[in-house]
Amino acid sequence: MRPDLRSALSLSHRPLVGDGAMGTFLYQLGFPVGVSYEEFNLLKPGVIGDVHRRYVEAGAEVIETNTFSAQHGKLSKYGLEKKVEAINAAGVAIAREAAGDRAYVVGAIGAIRAGRRRAVRTATIKREYEEQIGAILAAGVDGLLLETFFDLEELSLALGLIRAKSDLPVICQFAVEDTDRTHDGVLLGEAFRRLKGEGADVIGFNCRSGPNAILRAMQTIPRDLGASLSAFPNAGIADLVDGKVVYSATPEYFASSALRFADLNARLIGGCCGTTPDHIAAIAKALRDYSPSPERENGNAGGVDSAVKTGAGAEERPVYDGGRFGDEPSIVELVKHRHTVIVELDPPRDLDIAKFMAGAKALKEAKADALTMADNSLAVTRMSNMALAALVKERIGIRSLAHIACRDRNLIGTQSHMMGFDALGIDHVLAVTGDPAKFGDLPGSSSVYDTTSFEIIRMIKQLNEGVAFSGKPLKQKARFVVGAAFNPNVKHLDKAVQRLEKKVQAGADYIMTQPVYDAGLIERIAEATKHIPIPVFLGIFPLASGRNAEYLHNEVPGIQLSDEVRERMRGLEGAEGRAEGVRIAQELLDTAMKHFNGIYLMTPFLSYEMTVALTAYVKEKSAVIAQAGV
């Protein structure tokens, strides 16, 4: 006879296997977005039951009801606000039938404020939670799961409402990115301690992040808290491929992550967005004979990359040499005659720019030809790259190259943005699609996508003709040099090149690739793009650690590491990991510089010392090549 759920979730019990995603799995099965998947409890109960059964057969021991958004306010978007009780009751019944005696059933309740663009009154939230909680409890569950909460106060409110009605086990889960705090600013350790005191049985994380970020967040939780934890990560970062949302983290990667979660006191481990029965089967297999690993228990389980956490203190603002640009040749002209280096430095996620500016100054001194800044990459809010590009240009005296994402601005905002760049003398840009907003740190934001990357290239070049996006004439012409992005880390390189050709036809002046970690692929890219009439800047992203390598390979769209590189980085951390990452990058540069004059370096975690060293390496090697007359 199996124990009750509370006993099964205790630290004295082995980890339980949770289920995987419902919504994204339904999407993968062909059901469209923009409908209420919770209404399927009434309209398509067989479909929902089949998804539950697939997870149970994969090894899930805890099944979540399909009721995440089954609350009055969220259902009202579909005219279903009068069916709250029916939808929740049906969700419990379907899950219970699918689980049988093989799995526990927990009632899933999502945050109400998350994703709402307008403030929701506390009284309204309380009323909506009470309605849903009452319906789920009346239907009969083994426990309740409060998931994807951003703020401690809202999660505490929902927990209190449950505890006023029931003594069933409650699992509380936050959605966090790369941070040690909740969205309302409370340290995670303090938040967990408070929730435990208020009656939470298990506390953990789900959604918003893949395994790597959730492992880091879990390491901030004091071990003396003595609480059972949970982990339901996304399958990496979502990407748009041929108009469809896809996730890259493999089941094998989830299996290895599950062991690290377990060593950090996770007693419930499953998956969120992008995960499938295959991911759950891999977790179940990994945990079947689980026993704590001394190596993983020894203070580095989950492998927080030390490069992420160093340099947190404010640095003294450096002295800048200033200076404006004259009529310098563009990078397109420079790269025709010599090796030319573009270095990416991520804008900060807070208001402190000291380290960013210190990095820009160091890269200028290393003779980088341009500094490029992403436009809220991965849909995570960062400081305006327009502001930083202007500061870098004025204070440091290095050419700025700004990314322009289609995601954040409509046509009005995009033209206004480009006119501002022109006024500031920032004439080098890179047009990118941009990751969907729903997968970033403000999931309630809209993804605009008025244009595609092809269209925005054409429209920016139209400004160079003195013509506005609307077709009306402008009083003067812009001088933009427009780049296009290229991802060569794909199964069919020829199809990726065909897409690239369309960007050239749209008017792109140069190409910047995603990072490449295989010398053989560099040579194939050179061969596949030799007919492209514009320069290609080959992307190199030095690895900071073994865990950083696994994160990039498994969770970040468009990046694939070779088996050799992953093996070389395996187990390396801190200075040792960064040193090996630089060595690997230098070896890749040796191949890249034979085929490409354009080099695009990306800086990990603002560790600009790495890209400073690689910039110097390119410059020194280029000088040797030039002297030898090669």
Backbone hydrogen bonds, N-H to C=O, Kabsch-Sander energy under -0.5 kcal/mol:
donor,donor_aa,acceptor,acceptor_aa,energy
8,A,4,D,-2.2
9,L,5,L,-1.6
10,S,7,S,-1.2
13,H,10,S,-1.7
16,L,267,R,-2.3
18,G,16,L,-0.6
18,G,269,I,-2.7
19,D,62,V,-0.6
21,A,272,C,-0.7
26,L,22,M,-2.5
27,Y,23,G,-2.1
28,Q,24,T,-2.1
29,L,25,F,-1.6
30,G,27,Y,-1.5
31,F,26,L,-2.3
37,Y,35,V,-0.9
39,E,36,S,-0.5
40,F,36,S,-0.5
40,F,37,Y,-0.8
41,N,38,E,-1.7
42,L,39,E,-1.9
43,L,39,E,-2.4
44,K,40,F,-2.1
47,V,44,K,-0.7
48,I,44,K,-1.8
49,G,45,P,-2.7
50,D,46,G,-2.0
51,V,47,V,-1.9
52,H,48,I,-2.3
53,R,49,G,-2.5
54,R,50,D,-2.2
55,Y,51,V,-1.8
56,V,52,H,-2.3
57,E,53,R,-2.8
58,A,54,R,-1.4
59,G,55,Y,-0.7
59,G,56,V,-1.0
60,A,55,Y,-2.6
61,E,17,V,-3.6
62,V,17,V,-1.4
63,I,104,Y,-3.1
65,T,106,V,-2.2
67,T,65,T,-2.1
70,A,67,T,-1.8
71,Q,69,S,-1.7
75,L,71,Q,-2.9
76,S,72,H,-1.7
77,K,74,K,-0.8
78,Y,75,L,-1.8
79,G,76,S,-1.3
80,L,75,L,-2.3
83,K,80,L,-2.4
84,V,81,E,-0.7
87,I,83,K,-2.8
88,N,84,V,-2.2
89,A,85,E,-2.6
90,A,86,A,-2.3
91,G,87,I,-2.0
92,V,88,N,-2.0
93,A,89,A,-2.2
94,I,90,A,-2.6
95,A,91,G,-1.9
96,R,92,V,-2.7
97,E,93,A,-2.2
98,A,94,I,-2.1
99,A,95,A,-2.6
100,G,96,R,-2.1
102,R,99,A,-2.3
103,A,99,A,-0.6
104,Y,61,E,-2.9
106,V,63,I,-2.7
107,G,143,G,-2.4
108,A,106,V,-0.6
109,I,145,L,-2.8
110,G,68,F,-1.9
111,A,147,E,-1.0
116,R,113,R,-2.3
121,R,119,A,-0.5
125,I,121,R,-2.4
126,K,122,T,-2.8
127,R,123,A,-2.0
128,E,124,T,-2.4
129,Y,125,I,-2.7
130,E,126,K,-2.5
131,E,127,R,-1.9
132,Q,128,E,-2.1
133,I,129,Y,-3.3
134,G,130,E,-2.2
135,A,131,E,-1.7
136,I,132,Q,-2.4
137,L,133,I,-2.7
138,A,134,G,-2.1
139,A,135,A,-1.2
140,G,136,I,-1.0
140,G,137,L,-0.6
142,D,105,V,-2.7
143,G,105,V,-0.9
144,L,169,P,-2.3
145,L,107,G,-3.0
146,L,144,L,-0.5
146,L,171,I,-3.2
147,E,109,I,-2.1
147,E,145,L,-0.7
149,F,173,Q,-2.0
155,L,151,D,-1.8
156,S,152,L,-3.0
157,L,153,E,-2.0
158,A,154,E,-2.3
159,L,155,L,-2.4
160,G,156,S,-2.3
161,L,157,L,-1.9
162,I,158,A,-1.8
163,R,159,L,-2.7
164,A,160,G,-1.4
165,K,162,I,-1.7
166,S,162,I,-2.6
171,I,144,L,-2.7
172,C,202,V,-2.9
173,Q,146,L,-2.8
174,F,204,G,-2.8
175,A,149,F,-2.8
176,V,174,F,-0.6
179,T,177,E,-2.1
182,T,186,V,-2.6
183,H,150,F,-2.4
184,D,150,F,-0.5
185,G,182,T,-1.8
188,L,180,D,-2.7
191,A,187,L,-2.5
192,F,188,L,-2.9
193,R,189,G,-2.1
194,R,190,E,-2.2
195,L,191,A,-2.4
196,K,192,F,-2.4
197,G,193,R,-1.9
198,E,194,R,-1.3
199,G,196,K,-1.5
200,A,195,L,-2.4
201,D,170,V,-2.2
202,V,170,V,-1.6
203,I,228,S,-1.9
204,G,172,C,-2.7
205,F,230,S,-1.6
206,N,174,F,-2.2
207,C,232,F,-1.8
209,S,207,C,-1.9
214,I,210,G,-1.8
215,L,211,P,-2.5
216,R,212,N,-1.8
217,A,213,A,-2.3
218,M,214,I,-2.5
219,Q,215,L,-1.4
220,T,217,A,-1.4
221,I,218,M,-1.5
225,L,222,P,-1.4
226,G,223,R,-1.3
228,S,201,D,-0.7
229,L,265,N,-2.6
230,S,203,I,-1.0
231,A,268,L,-2.1
232,F,205,F,-2.3
234,N,209,S,-3.2
235,A,273,C,-2.7
236,G,234,N,-1.7
237,I,555,E,-3.6
239,D,246,V,-2.4
241,V,239,D,-0.6
241,V,244,K,-3.0
244,K,241,V,-1.7
246,V,239,D,-3.0
249,A,235,A,-1.7
254,F,250,T,-1.8
255,A,251,P,-2.1
256,S,252,E,-1.9
257,S,253,Y,-2.1
258,A,254,F,-2.3
259,L,255,A,-1.2
260,R,256,S,-1.1
261,F,257,S,-2.6
262,A,258,A,-2.4
263,D,259,L,-1.8
264,L,260,R,-0.9
264,L,261,F,-0.9
265,N,262,A,-1.5
266,A,261,F,-2.1
267,R,229,L,-3.2
268,L,229,L,-0.9
269,I,16,L,-2.4
270,G,231,A,-2.3
271,G,19,D,-2.4
272,C,233,P,-2.9
275,T,272,C,-2.3
279,H,276,T,-0.6
280,I,276,T,-1.8
281,A,277,P,-2.6
282,A,278,D,-1.8
283,I,279,H,-2.1
284,A,280,I,-2.8
285,K,281,A,-2.2
286,A,282,A,-2.1
287,L,283,I,-2.2
288,R,284,A,-0.7
288,R,285,K,-0.6
290,Y,287,L,-1.6
297,E,293,S,-2.7
298,N,294,P,-1.0
299,G,297,E,-2.6
301,A,296,R,-0.7
303,G,300,N,-2.1
306,S,304,V,-0.6
308,V,305,D,-2.0
309,K,305,D,-0.9
310,T,306,S,-1.5
312,A,309,K,-0.6
322,G,395,R,-4.2
328,E,326,G,-1.7
334,L,330,S,-2.5
335,V,331,I,-2.5
336,K,333,E,-0.8
337,H,333,E,-0.5
337,H,334,L,-1.7
338,R,334,L,-1.5
340,T,597,N,-2.7
342,I,340,T,-0.5
342,I,599,I,-2.9
343,V,370,A,-2.4
344,E,601,L,-3.3
345,L,372,T,-2.3
353,I,351,L,-0.7
357,M,353,I,-2.8
358,A,354,A,-2.3
359,G,355,K,-2.4
360,A,356,F,-2.3
361,K,357,M,-2.3
362,A,358,A,-2.3
363,L,359,G,-2.3
364,K,360,A,-2.1
365,E,361,K,-2.2
366,A,362,A,-1.3
367,K,364,K,-1.5
368,A,363,L,-2.4
369,D,341,V,-2.0
370,A,341,V,-1.2
371,L,399,R,-3.1
372,T,343,V,-3.0
372,T,370,A,-0.5
373,M,401,L,-1.9
376,N,374,A,-0.8
379,A,376,N,-1.4
380,V,377,S,-1.7
383,M,348,P,-2.6
388,L,384,S,-1.9
389,A,385,N,-2.3
390,A,386,M,-2.1
391,L,387,A,-2.2
392,V,388,L,-3.0
393,K,389,A,-2.2
394,E,390,A,-2.5
395,R,391,L,-3.2
396,I,391,L,-0.6
396,I,392,V,-1.5
397,G,392,V,-1.6
398,I,392,V,-0.9
401,L,371,L,-2.6
402,A,428,H,-1.9
403,H,373,M,-2.4
404,I,430,L,-3.1
406,C,432,V,-1.5
407,R,433,T,-0.9
414,T,410,N,-2.8
415,Q,411,L,-2.4
416,S,412,I,-2.3
417,H,413,G,-2.5
418,M,414,T,-2.5
419,M,415,Q,-2.4
420,G,416,S,-1.9
421,F,417,H,-2.1
422,D,418,M,-2.3
423,A,419,M,-2.2
424,L,420,G,-1.7
425,G,421,F,-0.5
425,G,422,D,-1.2
426,I,421,F,-2.5
427,D,425,G,-1.0
428,H,400,S,-0.6
429,V,427,D,-0.5
429,V,481,V,-2.4
430,L,402,A,-2.1
431,A,483,G,-2.5
432,V,404,I,-2.7
439,F,436,P,-1.5
440,G,437,A,-2.1
441,D,379,A,-1.1
445,S,442,L,-2.5
448,V,407,R,-3.7
448,V,446,S,-0.6
449,Y,406,C,-1.1
450,D,406,C,-0.6
450,D,409,R,-0.5
456,I,452,T,-2.6
457,I,453,S,-1.6
458,R,454,F,-1.9
459,M,455,E,-2.6
460,I,456,I,-2.4
461,K,457,I,-2.2
462,Q,458,R,-1.4
463,L,459,M,-1.1
463,L,460,I,-0.5
464,N,460,I,-0.9
465,E,461,K,-0.5
465,E,462,Q,-1.1
466,G,463,L,-1.7
467,V,462,Q,-1.7
468,A,472,K,-3.3
471,G,468,A,-1.8
474,L,466,G,-3.4
478,A,463,L,-2.0
481,V,427,D,-3.4
482,V,480,F,-0.6
483,G,429,V,-2.7
484,A,510,Y,-1.8
485,A,431,A,-0.8
486,F,512,M,-1.7
490,V,488,P,-1.9
493,L,491,K,-0.7
495,K,492,H,-0.5
496,A,492,H,-1.5
497,V,493,L,-2.2
498,Q,494,D,-1.8
499,R,495,K,-1.8
500,L,496,A,-1.9
501,E,497,V,-2.4
502,K,498,Q,-1.2
503,K,499,R,-1.2
504,V,500,L,-1.9
505,Q,501,E,-2.3
506,A,502,K,-1.6
507,G,503,K,-0.6
507,G,504,V,-1.1
508,A,503,K,-2.2
509,D,482,V,-3.7
510,Y,482,V,-1.0
511,I,535,P,-2.3
512,M,484,A,-2.5
513,T,537,F,-2.3
514,Q,486,F,-2.2
516,V,539,G,-2.1
517,Y,560,Q,-0.5
522,I,518,D,-2.0
523,E,519,A,-1.8
524,R,520,G,-1.9
525,I,521,L,-2.9
526,A,522,I,-2.2
527,E,523,E,-2.0
528,A,524,R,-2.8
529,T,525,I,-1.9
530,K,527,E,-0.8
532,I,529,T,-1.8
537,F,511,I,-3.3
538,L,536,V,-0.7
538,L,598,G,-2.3
539,G,514,Q,-0.6
540,I,600,Y,-2.9
546,G,572,L,-3.3
549,A,545,S,-1.9
550,E,546,G,-1.9
551,Y,547,R,-2.4
552,L,548,N,-2.5
553,H,549,A,-2.4
554,N,550,E,-2.3
555,E,551,Y,-2.8
556,V,551,Y,-0.7
556,V,552,L,-0.9
559,I,556,V,-1.4
566,R,562,S,-2.2
567,E,563,D,-2.1
568,R,564,E,-2.2
569,M,565,V,-1.9
570,R,566,R,-1.1
572,L,569,M,-2.2
576,E,573,E,-0.8
577,G,573,E,-1.8
578,R,574,G,-2.3
579,A,575,A,-2.4
580,E,576,E,-2.0
581,G,577,G,-2.3
582,V,578,R,-2.2
583,R,579,A,-2.0
584,I,580,E,-2.6
585,A,581,G,-2.1
586,Q,582,V,-2.5
587,E,583,R,-2.0
588,L,584,I,-2.1
589,L,585,A,-2.4
590,D,586,Q,-1.9
591,T,587,E,-1.2
592,A,588,L,-2.9
593,M,589,L,-3.0
594,K,591,T,-1.1
595,H,591,T,-0.7
595,H,592,A,-1.1
596,F,592,A,-3.0
598,G,536,V,-0.7
599,I,340,T,-2.7
599,I,597,N,-0.5
600,Y,538,L,-2.7
601,L,342,I,-3.0
601,L,599,I,-0.6
602,M,540,I,-2.1
603,T,344,E,-1.6
606,L,603,T,-0.6
607,S,604,P,-2.8
608,Y,606,L,-2.2
610,M,607,S,-1.8
611,T,607,S,-0.6
612,V,608,Y,-2.6
613,A,609,E,-2.0
614,L,610,M,-1.8
615,T,611,T,-2.4
616,A,612,V,-2.4
617,Y,613,A,-1.9
618,V,614,L,-2.3
619,K,615,T,-2.5
620,E,616,A,-2.7
621,K,617,Y,-2.6
622,S,618,V,-2.7
623,A,619,K,-2.0
624,V,620,E,-1.9
625,I,621,K,-2.4
626,A,622,S,-2.7
627,Q,623,A,-2.5
628,A,624,V,-2.0
629,G,625,I,-0.6
629,G,626,A,-0.7
630,V,625,I,-2.1
